[in-house]
Amino acid sequence: MSERTHLSPKDPFPEDLGALSQVELERLAAQLQEEVFRECNSRSGRASALTLHRQSLVEFELSLRQPESPESVSPGPA
């Protein structure tokens, strides 16, 4: 059975995003992005508030997991 490419507002959503692996979280982000695309291209022409909220929660969790970029690390003494 193939995996779903989107996560509709009716589908269950994890209570603790911190418990997901990086791969699971990235997959969830992709599913939500696909759902936003589907909703925006539907008759209503906009994404549901729940889908957008879920997407923002996942994006926030992903941002917490990003390592510091070299530009944000202050250089040591010269």
N, C-alpha and C positions, 0 to 999 in steps of 0.2 A: 504494500500500500504506500502510495507516495505521500510525502509530507505537505501540509497546507502551505500556501504561499502568503496567506494573509491571516489576520486575526481580527475578526469582527467584534463589535461591542458586546455581542451575545456570548462570545467565547470566554472561558475562564482566564483570569489573569493572575500571575504569581503574586502572592502576598509579600514575599521577601525577595526582592531583586538581588540583594546581596548574597543570597544563597545560590544563585545561578552561576554556572561556569562562564568564562568569557565567551566561549562558543555559543552557549545557550542564549546569553544576553544579546550577542550580535545577531543571532537568528531571530530573536524576538523583535529586535529593532528593525530588521529587514521585513518581517511580517507586518509590523505596524506601518512602515513606510508604504508598503504595497496597499494596505487598507486605506490609508489617507489618499493615495492615488485613485483607488477605486471609488471612494466616496466623493472625491472632488469631480470625478468624471461621470457621476451618476446624475439622475434628474435634478436632485437638489443642488448640485454644483458646489457643495461644501462638505468638509469633513465634520463628523460629529464631535461634540465637545469631549466625550469620553475617550474617543480614539486619540484626539490631540493631547489630552491629559496623560494618557498612558504613554504616548510617544515621548512626552517631555520627561516623565519619570525614568524611562529607559535611557534616554539621552543623558540625563543627569547622572545616573549610575555609571554609564560608560565614561563620562567625563571624570568621575572620581577615580576610576581605574587607570586613567592615562598616566604614564610616567612623565616626569618633568621633562620638558624639552630643553636642549642645551642652551637655548637663548635665555631661558628663565633662571638658569643657575648662575649665581654671581661668581665671577672669576676670583681665584685666590690671590694672595699678595704677589706682586710682580717681582 
